[in-house]
Amino acid sequence: MSDDTRFEPTDRSEYDLVRAANVIVPLSPLRKARVCGALALLGALAAPVVATLPAAVRDAAFSGPPLATPLGVAAVVLAGTVAAGLAGLGLVALHRRLARGPEPTDDAVWSFLAIEDALTGIGFVTGGLGVGVGLSLLASGHWGVDALDALRRNGVEPYLSVSTVPVTPRLTSAVGLVAGLAVLAATVVAVDRE
């Protein structure tokens, strides 16, 4: 399966034609994997965002070192990062299977499309929301203590320490860096092997 969308319809396989008419997000699996890799890589921003919080926010919100404090929001970012990373690797594997052949049969085409759509949903929705919302909450302290007080009045505690889930911003950043680079490297290897 080609990553190039400039083919004439007569040059496309049956799978490509059915996929073009029925897939939810009209990108190739390899391009979707790259987006998932970028989302996972964004998870690596958790530690830098927390490390650059103003001193007044660090004093008001943390009892210990901010990078080593287990935070519920860091767990949200980690969940999004892992979802995006795994979905990206799954999309790379799907791309490799389709490129390697044989072309899927009529019944298998729909199974492959369902797998692609499921991986896209996991990567874009679960990964995107987890990383986006989590990083936004982690960054909320950059607007000052007043912004944190406003969030708390609305029932949101962005720096809630959760000792039962030992996920720190440092751990989240490490996983984001590894997952994002692994997916992006897999997309390069998948293209080079064709």
C-alpha positions as CSV (number, residue, x, y, z in Angstrom):
1,M,0.0,0.0,0.0
2,S,1.4,3.3,-1.0
3,D,1.8,6.4,1.2
4,D,1.3,8.6,-1.9
5,T,-2.2,9.7,-2.6
6,R,-1.6,10.8,-6.2
7,F,-2.3,7.5,-7.9
8,E,-5.0,7.2,-10.4
9,P,-8.0,5.0,-9.3
10,T,-7.0,2.4,-11.9
11,D,-3.6,2.1,-10.2
12,R,-5.1,1.4,-6.8
13,S,-5.8,-2.0,-5.2
14,E,-9.3,-3.0,-4.2
15,Y,-8.4,-2.4,-0.6
16,D,-7.3,1.2,-1.4
17,L,-10.5,1.9,-3.2
18,V,-12.7,0.6,-0.4
19,R,-10.6,2.3,2.2
20,A,-10.9,5.7,0.4
21,A,-14.6,5.4,0.4
22,N,-15.1,4.2,4.0
23,V,-12.3,5.2,6.3
24,I,-13.1,7.8,9.0
25,V,-9.8,9.8,8.8
26,P,-8.6,10.1,5.2
27,L,-4.8,9.7,5.9
28,S,-2.7,6.6,5.2
29,P,-1.9,4.4,8.2
30,L,1.7,5.5,8.0
31,R,0.7,9.2,8.3
32,K,-1.7,8.4,11.1
33,A,1.2,6.6,12.9
34,R,3.3,9.7,12.5
35,V,0.6,11.8,14.1
36,C,0.4,9.3,16.9
37,G,4.1,9.5,17.3
38,A,4.0,13.2,17.5
39,L,1.2,13.1,20.2
40,A,3.3,10.6,22.2
41,L,6.3,12.8,21.9
42,L,4.3,15.8,23.2
43,G,3.9,13.8,26.4
44,A,7.6,14.4,27.0
45,L,6.7,18.0,27.7
46,A,5.2,17.1,31.2
47,A,8.5,17.5,33.1
48,P,9.6,20.8,31.4
49,V,6.1,22.3,31.9
50,V,6.2,21.5,35.6
51,A,9.9,22.4,36.0
52,T,9.2,25.9,34.7
53,L,6.3,26.7,37.0
54,P,6.7,30.0,38.8
55,A,8.1,29.8,42.3
56,A,4.9,31.1,43.9
57,V,3.0,28.2,42.3
58,R,5.6,25.6,43.3
59,D,5.5,26.8,46.9
60,A,1.7,26.9,47.0
61,A,1.0,23.6,45.2
62,F,3.8,21.2,46.0
63,S,5.2,20.0,49.3
64,G,8.2,18.4,47.7
65,P,10.1,18.6,44.4
66,P,7.6,19.1,41.6
67,L,9.2,16.7,39.1
68,A,9.2,13.9,41.6
69,T,5.7,14.4,43.0
70,P,3.2,11.7,41.9
71,L,0.4,13.7,40.2
72,G,-3.0,12.5,39.0
73,V,-2.7,14.8,35.9
74,A,0.7,13.3,35.1
75,A,-1.1,9.9,35.0
76,V,-3.6,11.3,32.5
77,V,-0.8,12.5,30.3
78,L,0.9,9.1,30.6
79,A,-2.3,7.3,29.7
80,G,-2.6,9.4,26.6
81,T,1.0,9.0,25.7
82,V,0.9,5.2,26.0
83,A,-2.4,5.1,24.0
84,A,-0.9,7.2,21.2
85,G,2.3,5.2,21.2
86,L,0.6,1.8,21.0
87,A,-1.8,3.0,18.4
88,G,1.1,4.4,16.3
89,L,3.0,1.1,16.5
90,G,-0.2,-0.8,15.6
91,L,-0.8,1.5,12.5
92,V,2.8,0.9,11.4
93,A,2.3,-2.9,11.7
94,L,-0.9,-2.6,9.7
95,H,0.9,-0.6,7.0
96,R,3.7,-3.2,6.9
97,R,1.2,-6.0,6.5
98,L,-0.7,-4.3,3.7
99,A,2.6,-3.3,1.9
100,R,4.0,-6.8,2.3
101,G,0.9,-8.4,0.8
102,P,-0.9,-10.4,-0.2
103,E,-3.8,-8.1,-0.8
104,P,-6.7,-8.7,1.6
105,T,-9.7,-10.7,0.4
106,D,-13.1,-9.0,0.3
107,D,-14.0,-10.1,3.8
108,A,-10.6,-9.2,5.2
109,V,-10.8,-5.7,3.8
110,W,-13.5,-4.8,6.3
111,S,-11.5,-6.3,9.1
112,F,-8.5,-4.3,8.2
113,L,-10.6,-1.1,7.9
114,A,-12.1,-1.8,11.4
115,I,-8.6,-2.3,12.9
116,E,-7.4,0.9,11.3
117,D,-10.3,2.9,12.5
118,A,-10.0,1.5,16.0
119,L,-6.3,2.3,16.2
120,T,-7.0,5.8,14.8
121,G,-9.6,6.4,17.5
122,I,-7.3,5.1,20.3
123,G,-4.4,7.2,19.0
124,F,-6.2,10.4,18.1
125,V,-9.0,10.5,20.6
126,T,-7.7,8.8,23.7
127,G,-4.1,9.8,23.1
128,G,-4.9,13.3,21.9
129,L,-7.3,14.1,24.8
130,G,-5.0,12.5,27.4
131,V,-2.0,14.4,26.3
132,G,-3.8,17.7,25.4
133,V,-6.0,18.0,28.5
134,G,-3.3,16.7,30.8
135,L,-0.6,19.1,29.6
136,S,-3.1,22.0,29.7
137,L,-3.8,21.3,33.3
138,L,-0.1,20.9,34.1
139,A,0.6,24.2,32.4
140,S,-2.3,26.0,34.2
141,G,0.1,27.1,37.0
142,H,1.9,29.3,34.5
143,W,-1.0,31.7,34.8
144,G,-0.3,32.2,38.5
145,V,-1.8,31.3,41.9
146,D,-5.0,33.1,41.1
147,A,-5.6,30.8,38.1
148,L,-5.1,27.8,40.4
149,D,-7.5,29.2,42.9
150,A,-10.1,29.7,40.2
151,L,-9.6,26.1,39.0
152,R,-10.0,24.8,42.6
153,R,-13.2,26.8,43.1
154,N,-14.5,24.9,40.1
155,G,-13.5,21.5,41.4
156,V,-10.2,21.1,39.4
157,E,-7.0,20.4,41.2
158,P,-4.2,20.2,38.6
159,Y,-1.4,19.4,41.1
160,L,-3.3,16.9,43.2
161,S,-0.7,14.4,44.6
162,V,-1.9,10.8,44.2
163,S,0.3,8.4,46.1
164,T,-1.6,5.4,45.0
165,V,-0.6,6.1,41.3
166,P,3.1,6.8,41.4
167,V,3.3,8.7,38.1
168,T,5.6,11.7,38.2
169,P,6.1,14.3,35.6
170,R,9.6,13.0,35.1
171,L,8.4,9.4,34.4
172,T,5.7,10.7,32.0
173,S,8.3,12.7,30.1
174,A,10.6,9.7,29.8
175,V,7.8,7.5,28.6
176,G,6.7,10.2,26.1
177,L,10.2,10.6,24.7
178,V,10.7,6.8,24.3
179,A,7.2,6.1,22.9
180,G,7.3,9.1,20.5
181,L,10.7,8.3,19.1
182,A,9.9,4.6,18.8
183,V,6.8,5.3,16.7
184,L,8.5,7.9,14.5
185,A,11.5,5.6,14.0
186,A,9.2,2.7,13.1
187,T,7.6,4.8,10.5
188,V,10.9,5.6,8.9
189,V,12.0,1.9,9.0
190,A,8.6,0.9,7.5
191,V,9.2,3.3,4.5
192,D,12.9,2.2,4.1
193,R,12.0,-1.5,3.9
194,E,9.6,-1.0,1.0
